[in-house]
Amino acid sequence: MADTNETVRISEEAARGAVTNTGLRYVLGFSLAFAVIAMSLVWIIPALARAAH
């Protein structure tokens, strides 16, 4: 019979089922920044064009 008081230790990678620090947060950060800049330009350029008239 197995000892039920024995502590089971597993690594973070095994618990998550994935490797950490793969650079995904940088990809998400750059994508978010690009989306904000692109949406701002889509809004600002027509506003400036209307103000010029």
Secondary structure by P-SEA (a helix, b strand, c coil): cccccbbbbbccccccccccccaaaaaaaaaaaaaaaaaaaaacaaaaaaaac
